[in-house]
């Protein structure tokens, strides 16, 4: 036992996966002995992404350690064999046969020369394979199919999932092998199985997106080795998932000219500023007007409409109000409030905001516009993408002018509405 000050705090080494967007979510790459749990809807692309990452990792040289049959510095690898100077990677499939995995690899254009594949669902046999192969990286697809002989319950039960995940986590910590567990999700979108599953692992990732869209988001909900709420953006192509370097382009509609009911928001996902278009449609409603939001909190929308009526004199009490975040992104931060209200006001009045306009800021019940965190980064990101007019909280106004950007700083929602009407 030692005091905290006596312990040397060294940064952990990371191995890139070959997918820059996945590395961003993980905090820079795979950590030795780390356990990652990734969940998502069926057919969203979990197995595809992990197969691509496993293939890339299996072609990387082993860092500073010799392996059976070869060393990092000399000798050629044995194609497909356990030896060689490459990272050992094992893909354990419990839902598909090895032939199906091979078929997917061919479809994705992956050679699989150094990638070891095993079809097994018994925990003890998987642990024996990990002990004999000693891989640096292992994928278990999926944890719900794995069972232990020590328990009598069926695979996928709470007891089996909890025990198998705990045993694999102990194996990872003892051997230094990084393990990725693929998890099923419930119809509500949460990870299936006991909640302790998320507490056991080091990192929890959610695969989000519409199966009818070609874009996917990977979001970090928990990460002991990096920031949470980071997102990686991928596009599904014929050759698998490809990282999107400029995700803001996905979430901005390409209107030929400005249209009423549209306002661009600069939101923050982890450390990354994203430009997202917020669309609102206000239409004549019946005796019970509807309030519907996609990608935004519906309860917060009702609150914002009350603030707009009370403090800015804009009433939607007899109107249906529909709000949508373009591109299927889900926005949870309150900094979207100002953009939502401006989009609603624009749709109600039938007047479009000027080209190059964007806004962000939290709106309180008293009508005040509160600052958003890291406002300077949001402003710089928008300016970099060619936006020229900003409406922001007064506390987020830049101390030094940003080239090409006109900033309107406001303290209350009625000021914001007056500024927009004067543009």
Buried (B, 14 or more C-beta within 10 A) or exposed (E): EEEEEEEEEEEBEBBBBBBEBBBBBBBBBBBBBBBBBBBBBEEBBBBBBBBBBBBBBBBBEBEEEBBEEBBBEEEEBEEEEBBBBBBBBBBBBBBBEEEEBBEBBEEBEBEBBBBBBBBBBBBEBBBEBBEEBBBBBBBBBBBBBBBBEEBEEEBBBEBBBBBBBEBBBEBBBEBEBBBBBBBBBEEEEEBBBBEEBBEBBBBBBBBBBEEEEBBBBBBBBBBEBBEBBBBBBBBBEEEBBBBBEEBBEBBBEEEEEBEBBBBBBBBBBBEBBBBBBBBBBBEEBEEEBEBEBEBBBEEBBEBBBEBBEBBBEBEBEEBBBBBBBBBBBBBEBBBBBBBBBBBBBBBBBEBBBEEBBBBBBBBBEEBBBBBBEBBEBBBBBBBBBEBBBBBBBBEBBBEEEBEEBEBBBBBBBBBBBEBBEEE
